[in-house]
Amino acid sequence: MAPASFIVPPGCIDLTVNDPTACGFVYEQSLYAPLTDEEPSRYRPASLGVEEARLAIAAYYEARGVTISPERIWLGSGTSELFLQALWLVADPGDSILTPAPGYPLHEMLAKMADTRPVEYALHYDAGWHIDRSSIEAAWCDANVAACCVVSPSNPAGLYLDTDSRACLEGQCTERGAALIVDEVFADYPLRDGANTFFAATEPSCLSFVLSGLSKVAALPQMKLGWGVVLGPDKAVGQALARLEQIADAFLSVSTPLQRALPRLLEASTPMQKSIRRRCRENFELLREAAGRGAFGVYESDGGWNAVLRLPQLPGWDDTRWTETLRYEQGVATQPGYLFNLADPPPHLVVSLLVPSPTFRVGVARLSEGVDHFVGAG
Ligand SMILES: Cc1ncc(COP(=O)(O)O)c(C=O)c1O
């Protein structure tokens, strides 16, 4: 049975829902038409992906001012699978992979699945999130670092990779022959205008893989299509693509009809992204206002679908106790910060900004009242 901090009791407002298909966004039925439009019965195996799909991804970047050759793109069933494939490519068993903390737990798990050793580096909060350079230096002391993973914007912290941090990571990877793996699934969701960056806008000096996919870009997690872009010195890119072709050929994981539908699915993502950005910004603002009045704090964030809350430190109250008390006594479900490797103390909670705003408002009011109440009682 699931632990108490993961059950959502009846009547509870659920601020953990991160699945866009369950958050009341409108998906036009016509969106699914291209899946059956053209030759749905024909199979066209292509290791790195069919040409029209790779062209559509290049066009997605072009619309963001980033020119990428379709030849440097490969497809998979999602960012998770592509991350694993990139690790198989660059790492030997026992090598270390640097992963951010706080961070989405998936990367650490996938690093272990690839028989590599995840080594954390820290994101530090000081009026805003930053990559903690000293923890990066310490992590690099590990003898066999095969890759450094960056999530931009990070989940749940919402930190986009800035120019200085990029130069630092790129320099270290180049010096040590390691690869950079940049997960940009949330790059289209800045919480304020102009906060977003795209890694591929500048050619890196080290072998780099930029990963993204439909689950966030088009809010279509059920479609199971992601892509990777290989960047860096030409020779390293050529070798990597040749090897990726073999790895991807063992899976051929994306269906032909879905790949052929990709141009229209990406086209339809523009209005969907707009709706999601509007909601996330509105909810984040609401959260900041509530934090200004209540006993909890909200960390500043530049992007993504989650927000991190800082709870008061009361004797005996950790993430789990706050999560369970708020769920069962206050009727509001949040995620405990430890799931994302957020340090405790202070206790942290993570809430989803995708929740419909009227529901989000009620949930935040319950949370705020609950925190005030338990602080008063504590
Ligand atoms: C930062 C991050 N990367 C990757 C993923 C998984 O993406 P995909 O559905 O493309 O495998 C998630 C899912 O929430 C995520 O938060």
Ligand as a Chemical Component Dictionary entry (heavy atoms), coordinates in Angstrom:
data_LIG
# 
_chem_comp.id                   LIG 
_chem_comp.type                 NON-POLYMER 
_chem_comp.pdbx_formal_charge   0 
_chem_comp.three_letter_code    LIG 
# 
loop_
_chem_comp_atom.comp_id 
_chem_comp_atom.atom_id 
_chem_comp_atom.alt_atom_id 
_chem_comp_atom.type_symbol 
_chem_comp_atom.charge 
_chem_comp_atom.model_Cartn_x 
_chem_comp_atom.model_Cartn_y 
_chem_comp_atom.model_Cartn_z 
_chem_comp_atom.pdbx_ordinal 
LIG C1 C1 C 0 12.786 17.401 -15.890 1  
LIG C2 C2 C 0 12.085 16.254 -16.560 2  
LIG N1 N1 N 0 12.709 15.593 -17.544 3  
LIG C3 C3 C 0 12.101 14.561 -18.181 4  
LIG C4 C4 C 0 10.833 14.155 -17.842 5  
LIG C5 C5 C 0 10.229 13.010 -18.593 6  
LIG O1 O1 O 0 9.944  13.382 -19.885 7  
LIG P1 P1 P 0 9.420  12.358 -20.986 8  
LIG O2 O2 O 0 7.941  12.219 -20.790 9  
LIG O3 O3 O 0 9.757  13.024 -22.282 10 
LIG O4 O4 O 0 10.151 11.080 -20.789 11 
LIG C6 C6 C 0 10.155 14.806 -16.832 12 
LIG C7 C7 C 0 8.806  14.403 -16.460 13 
LIG O5 O5 O 0 8.119  14.997 -15.666 14 
LIG C8 C8 C 0 10.803 15.890 -16.166 15 
LIG O6 O6 O 0 10.201 16.554 -15.177 16 
# 
loop_
_chem_comp_bond.comp_id 
_chem_comp_bond.atom_id_1 
_chem_comp_bond.atom_id_2 
_chem_comp_bond.value_order 
_chem_comp_bond.pdbx_ordinal 
LIG C1 C2 SING 1  
LIG C2 N1 SING 2  
LIG C2 C8 DOUB 3  
LIG N1 C3 DOUB 4  
LIG C3 C4 SING 5  
LIG C4 C5 SING 6  
LIG C4 C6 DOUB 7  
LIG C5 O1 SING 8  
LIG O1 P1 SING 9  
LIG P1 O2 DOUB 10 
LIG P1 O3 SING 11 
LIG P1 O4 SING 12 
LIG C6 C7 SING 13 
LIG C6 C8 SING 14 
LIG C7 O5 DOUB 15 
LIG C8 O6 SING 16 
# 
